[in-house]
Amino acid sequence: MAFKMSLPASSMPKISGPRIPAMDIRTTTKYFFNRAGVIDAISKGNRQALIEIGAIVRQVMKRSIRKRKAPAQPGGPPHSHAGHLRKHIYFHYSHPSQSVIIGPALLSGVRKNIAGPQAPELLEFGGTIKRKKSMKRGGRMERTYRYPAFPFAGPALQKSITKGLITKQFENIIGKTVVRGI
């Protein structure tokens, strides 16, 4: 709601020259600042920055997984023997939540007789799983396996942050908006 205030004519200073029409604040901001255009441009810039961040962190994550025959040391990134983990790290921009998801895909052919976390989660955080195994005499045996952590996603994100690769993507969103003439 716009408020109008009037002063007595005696208190108003005398101004000579052409008169400028009075405008309320809504009219002024409508012509002075294109809010929808700026918000739209920042939203597009934010989406583009998140997509680029997804690509950067994915690349750092893939490079941390080296192809080696020997097993990796617990606490460091896993070694790739067949190359499946390294080949299947993806990123996805989620429009409704305006976020990016980065990580390995769960491959088909996963055993159904395993209770607990799946392979990518086990590699990142470690943990235990229980496997059920059929016995020759018709019974079933459950066995617990413990896995140490081989983190690769968390350190890849940290490395990207410390190198300044993530902050670079957001630095010029507003600058690009101003240059485009919004």
C-alpha positions in Angstrom: 0.0 0.0 0.0 1.4 3.4 -0.9 1.1 6.3 1.6 0.8 9.9 0.5 1.8 12.7 2.6 1.1 16.3 1.9 2.7 19.4 3.4 1.1 22.8 3.6 2.0 25.0 0.6 3.7 27.6 2.7 6.4 25.1 3.9 7.2 23.9 0.3 10.2 25.5 -1.3 9.6 27.3 -4.6 11.1 25.4 -7.5 11.2 26.9 -11.0 11.6 24.8 -14.1 9.8 21.8 -15.5 7.8 19.7 -13.0 8.6 16.1 -12.5 5.6 13.9 -12.0 5.4 12.3 -8.6 5.8 8.5 -8.5 5.1 6.1 -5.7 7.8 3.5 -4.7 6.2 0.6 -6.7 6.4 2.6 -9.9 10.0 3.7 -9.2 11.2 0.2 -8.5 9.3 -1.2 -11.5 11.3 1.0 -13.8 14.6 1.1 -11.8 15.1 -2.5 -10.8 13.9 -5.5 -12.8 13.5 -8.0 -9.9 12.2 -10.9 -11.9 14.9 -10.6 -14.5 17.7 -10.4 -11.9 16.2 -13.3 -9.9 15.9 -15.4 -13.1 19.5 -14.6 -14.1 20.8 -15.5 -10.6 18.8 -18.7 -10.7 20.3 -19.6 -14.1 23.7 -18.7 -12.8 23.2 -20.8 -9.6 22.1 -23.8 -11.7 25.1 -23.5 -14.0 27.5 -23.1 -11.1 26.1 -26.2 -9.4 26.4 -28.2 -12.6 30.0 -27.1 -13.0 30.7 -28.0 -9.3 29.2 -31.4 -9.9 31.5 -32.0 -12.8 34.6 -30.7 -10.9 34.0 -32.8 -7.8 33.2 -35.9 -9.9 36.5 -35.5 -11.8 38.4 -35.1 -8.5 36.7 -38.2 -7.1 37.5 -40.3 -10.2 41.1 -39.2 -10.2 41.5 -40.2 -6.5 40.7 -43.8 -7.4 43.9 -45.3 -8.9 44.2 -48.5 -10.8 46.4 -50.8 -8.8 46.7 -54.5 -8.3 47.5 -54.3 -4.6 44.7 -53.5 -2.1 44.4 -49.9 -0.8 45.3 -48.9 2.7 42.3 -48.3 5.0 41.6 -44.5 5.4 42.7 -43.7 1.8 40.8 -43.9 -1.4 40.1 -47.4 -2.8 42.1 -48.9 -5.6 40.3 -49.9 -8.8 41.0 -53.4 -10.0 38.4 -53.8 -12.7 37.6 -50.1 -13.2 33.8 -50.3 -12.5 33.7 -47.9 -9.6 35.7 -45.3 -11.4 33.7 -45.5 -14.6 30.4 -45.2 -12.8 30.7 -42.0 -10.8 28.0 -39.5 -11.9 26.5 -36.2 -11.0 22.9 -35.0 -11.3 21.4 -31.5 -10.9 18.1 -31.7 -9.1 15.9 -28.8 -10.2 13.2 -29.0 -7.4 15.8 -28.9 -4.6 18.3 -26.8 -6.5 21.2 -29.1 -5.5 23.6 -31.4 -7.1 24.1 -35.1 -6.3 27.5 -36.6 -6.9 28.5 -40.2 -6.4 28.9 -43.7 -7.7 25.9 -45.6 -9.2 24.7 -48.8 -7.7 25.3 -51.3 -10.5 22.9 -54.1 -11.5 23.7 -57.6 -10.5 23.9 -56.7 -6.8 23.4 -59.7 -4.6 20.1 -59.8 -2.8 21.3 -62.0 0.0 23.3 -59.2 1.6 21.7 -57.2 4.5 23.1 -53.8 5.2 24.8 -51.1 3.2 25.7 -51.6 -0.5 29.3 -51.5 -1.9 29.7 -47.7 -2.6 28.4 -46.9 0.9 30.6 -49.6 2.4 33.7 -48.2 0.6 33.1 -44.6 1.8 32.1 -45.2 5.4 33.1 -48.8 6.2 30.8 -51.0 8.3 29.5 -54.5 8.6 27.2 -56.6 6.5 25.5 -60.0 7.1 25.4 -62.6 4.3 23.3 -65.6 4.2 24.8 -68.7 2.7 23.1 -72.0 1.7 24.7 -75.1 3.2 25.1 -78.4 1.4 22.8 -80.1 3.9 19.9 -77.7 3.2 20.4 -75.3 6.1 21.3 -71.6 5.9 24.2 -69.9 7.6 24.5 -66.2 8.4 28.0 -64.7 8.5 29.1 -61.1 9.4 31.8 -59.3 7.5 33.5 -56.1 8.7 34.9 -53.6 6.1 37.2 -50.7 6.8 36.5 -47.3 5.4 38.1 -46.2 2.1 36.7 -42.7 1.8 36.8 -41.1 -1.7 33.7 -38.8 -2.0 34.2 -36.7 1.2 37.9 -36.1 0.6 37.2 -35.2 -3.1 34.7 -32.5 -1.9 37.1 -31.2 0.7 40.0 -31.0 -1.8 37.7 -29.1 -4.2 36.8 -26.6 -1.4 40.4 -26.1 -0.2 41.7 -25.5 -3.7 38.9 -22.9 -4.2 37.4 -24.7 -7.2 33.9 -24.5 -5.7 33.9 -20.8 -4.7 35.1 -19.8 -8.1 31.9 -21.0 -9.6 29.7 -18.7 -7.5 32.0 -15.6 -7.6 30.7 -14.1 -10.8 27.0 -14.9 -10.8 26.0 -11.4 -10.0 28.7 -9.9 -12.1 27.5 -11.8 -15.2 24.0 -10.7 -14.5 25.0 -7.0 -14.5 27.0 -7.5 -17.7 24.1 -9.1 -19.5 22.1 -5.9 -18.9 19.3 -7.3 -16.8 
